[in-house]
């Protein structure tokens, strides 16, 4: 748009019907959002609502629009949902997730357990 000195573009649906107008500033607003604001929204609206643990258990850092989640939660089943929700936060351009769950002991071969019991 800048190269061709276009300031506004029409937005049309599949049938070519005008639905609105988008400006350069509309498109840039997403990239002008402060990292701290995005991090606070993620903490409040995603982490705080999805994980039944204290907010200190999952750390949220945002740098240049890239959100990084770190920490430990008792149940990792909600982590994929949280990542999708973080991606939908306005201004987030990528998500790195390093959230881990409880350490689980490996399932042992039943024959091995029987051998241990016989000893």
C-alpha positions as CSV (number, residue, x, y, z in Angstrom):
1,X,0.0,0.0,0.0
2,X,2.8,2.4,0.9
3,X,4.7,1.6,-2.3
4,X,1.7,2.5,-4.5
5,X,0.6,5.4,-2.2
6,X,-2.7,3.7,-1.5
7,X,-4.2,4.8,1.8
8,X,-7.4,2.8,1.8
9,X,-8.7,-0.4,0.2
10,X,-12.2,-1.7,-0.2
11,X,-13.1,-5.0,1.5
12,X,-15.5,-7.2,-0.5
13,X,-17.0,-10.6,0.1
14,X,-16.9,-13.5,-2.3
15,X,-19.6,-12.0,-4.5
16,X,-17.8,-8.7,-4.8
17,X,-20.2,-6.8,-2.5
18,X,-18.5,-4.0,-0.6
19,X,-18.3,-4.8,3.2
20,X,-16.1,-1.9,4.3
21,X,-12.9,0.0,3.9
22,X,-9.6,-0.7,5.5
23,X,-6.9,1.9,6.0
24,X,-3.1,1.6,6.5
25,X,-3.5,2.7,10.1
26,X,-6.1,-0.1,10.7
27,X,-3.6,-2.7,9.5
28,X,-0.7,-1.2,11.5
29,X,-2.6,-1.0,14.8
30,X,-1.9,-4.6,15.5
31,X,1.8,-4.2,15.2
32,X,1.9,-1.0,17.3
33,X,0.5,-2.7,20.5
34,X,2.8,-2.6,23.5
35,X,4.3,-6.0,24.5
36,X,3.4,-5.4,28.2
37,X,-0.2,-4.8,27.3
38,X,-0.4,-8.1,25.4
39,X,1.3,-9.9,28.2
40,X,-1.1,-8.5,30.8
41,X,-4.1,-9.5,28.6
42,X,-2.7,-13.1,28.2
43,X,-2.2,-13.4,32.0
44,X,-5.6,-12.1,32.8
45,X,-7.8,-13.5,30.0
46,X,-6.1,-16.7,29.0
47,X,-3.8,-18.1,31.8
48,X,-5.9,-16.8,34.8
49,X,-9.1,-18.2,33.3
50,X,-7.8,-21.6,32.0
51,X,-5.4,-22.9,34.6
52,X,-6.6,-23.7,38.2
53,X,-3.2,-22.7,39.5
54,X,-1.8,-19.5,40.7
55,X,-0.7,-17.0,38.0
56,X,2.9,-17.4,39.2
57,X,2.9,-21.0,37.9
58,X,2.9,-19.9,34.3
59,X,5.1,-17.1,33.3
60,X,4.2,-14.9,30.3
61,X,6.7,-12.9,28.4
62,X,6.1,-11.0,25.2
63,X,8.9,-9.5,23.1
64,X,8.3,-8.0,19.6
65,X,4.8,-9.7,19.5
66,X,6.2,-13.2,20.3
67,X,4.6,-14.6,23.4
68,X,6.5,-17.2,25.4
69,X,4.8,-19.3,28.1
70,X,6.9,-21.1,30.6
71,X,6.1,-22.9,33.8
72,X,4.6,-26.0,35.3
73,X,1.0,-27.0,35.6
74,X,-0.6,-30.0,37.2
75,X,-2.7,-30.9,34.1
76,X,-1.4,-30.2,30.6
77,X,-4.7,-31.0,28.8
78,X,-5.5,-27.3,28.6
79,X,-2.1,-26.2,27.2
80,X,-3.1,-26.6,23.5
81,X,-6.2,-24.5,24.1
82,X,-4.3,-21.9,25.9
83,X,-1.8,-21.7,23.0
84,X,-4.6,-21.2,20.5
85,X,-6.2,-18.5,22.7
86,X,-2.8,-16.7,23.0
87,X,-2.4,-16.7,19.2
88,X,-5.8,-15.0,19.0
89,X,-4.7,-12.0,21.2
90,X,-4.5,-8.9,19.0
91,X,-0.9,-8.1,18.3
92,X,0.6,-11.6,19.0
93,X,2.5,-12.8,16.0
94,X,3.8,-16.1,17.4
95,X,3.7,-18.3,20.5
96,X,6.5,-20.4,22.1
97,X,5.2,-22.8,24.7
98,X,7.5,-24.3,27.3
99,X,4.8,-25.3,29.8
100,X,5.4,-28.7,31.4
101,X,3.2,-31.0,33.4
102,X,3.9,-33.5,36.2
103,X,6.7,-36.0,35.7
104,X,5.2,-39.4,35.1
105,X,6.9,-42.7,35.9
106,X,7.2,-44.9,32.8
107,X,4.8,-47.8,32.5
108,X,6.8,-50.9,33.3
109,X,6.4,-54.2,31.5
110,X,4.0,-56.4,33.6
111,X,6.4,-59.4,33.3
112,X,9.1,-57.2,34.8
113,X,6.8,-56.4,37.7
114,X,6.1,-60.1,38.3
115,X,9.8,-60.9,38.3
116,X,10.3,-58.2,40.9
117,X,7.5,-59.6,43.1
118,X,9.1,-63.1,43.0
119,X,12.4,-61.8,44.3
